[in-house]
Amino acid sequence: MVTSTSIVERKAQRVSALMQDRLGLRGRTLMRQAQRGARVMDRDLRAAALRLGKLDELARRSQQVVAVDEYQMDQDYRLLIRKLEMMPPGAHRIDLFRAMLQSVLTSALAFILLAIGIMVWMADVPIL
């Protein structure tokens, strides 16, 4: 089907704004944001964002009308809007902090266990 470029661009801008607000993904285009969001986004969400980003780039180049599958575009847009609006703003920061804290604690535990093991080995004392 043929759709106007302004519809595609408005949908892409809406999704782009939500991705920046909710996931902290920056970029000039939706395509660039979707590429940067590989680790942050689910596979289906990223695929939908990439498809919508490709349509947006095509719409920006043609400047008149674009022949697209409106059903697929609508499905992708609805999926992105639904999942992005469910996320609290700044949710990615909480996940990043949690992952960093887990990494630090795991490293500290490994260091403590290694230190205890070396002390037991150096003392040459039977454990049991």
N, C-alpha and C positions, 0 to 999 in steps of 0.2 A: 504494500500500500504506500501511498504517498502522503507524507505529513510535512507540516511546515517546520522550518528550522527553529523557529522561536519556541515551539513546544519542547523540542529535544533539548535546546539550550536551557530553558527554564528548569526542566527536570534535572539536568546535569548540575546546574548551579545549586539547586536545593540539596541534592545528594552530596555535592562537594562541601557545602556549608556544614551539613550534619557530620560529615567525616572529619572535618577540621575541628568542630566543636566536641564531638564525642570521642574521637580516637586520636586527636592531635596530629592528624596527617596533613602536611602542608604540601602545596604544589600549585602550579599555575593552572593545570587542567585536571579533570577528574581521572583521566588515564594515568597521569603521573602520581596522583594520590593513591590510586589502586595498586600501582606497582610498588610504591613505598610501603603499603600496608600488608605485605605478604605475611609477616609474622603476627600481625595484630588481628587480622580478619579471618573469619572462617573461609573455607574453600568455596562454598556456594556464594557467599557474600562477595568475595573477591572476584569470582567469575562474572557475577552480575554487574559489578562495578566496571570491570574491564569491557564488557559488552556495551554498556551505556556510555562509557568513555570513548569507545571507537565510534559509536553513532554521533556523539557530540563533535568529535574531530571531523567526521564526514560532513556534518551539518555546518560547521564553521567554514569548511572549504567551499561548499556548494553555494551557500548564501541564498538559496531559493527554496527548493523542495527536495526532500530526500526520500528515496524509496526504501522503506524499512518494514520489518515485520512488527507492526504495532502491538500485536498480542504479546510477543516476546519482550518488547521494550516496556510495555505496561507491567508485565510479570516481574521483570528485573527491578523496575522503579518501586513497585509495591513492596517487594522483598527487602530492598535496601532501606526504604523509609520505615517499614515496620520494625526491622531489627535495630536500626540505628536510633530510632526514637525510644526504644526500650532500654538502651544503655544510658546509664547516668553520665552526665558530663564529667570528663576527667577520669573515667573508669580505667583507661589504659595506664594512668599514673599509679593507681593503686596496685594494679597487677605488676607493674614494673618494680615498684617498691617491694612488694611481696617476694618476687623472684630474686631480687638483689639480697634481701634479708635471708632468704633460704640458702642462697649460695654462700654467704658469709658464715652462717651458722654451721653449714655442712663442712666448710673448710676448717673452721675452728675445732669442730668435733674430731675431724680426721687428724689434725695436728696434735690434739690432746691424747688421742689414742696412740699415735705414733710415739709421742714423748714417753708415755707410760710403758709402751713396749720396749723402747730403748733402755729405759731405766731398769726394767726387770731383767733385760738381757745383760746389761753391764754389771748388775749386782750379782749375777750368777747365783741367784737364790731360787730354789724350786718354788713354783707357784703354789702347788698343793702339797 
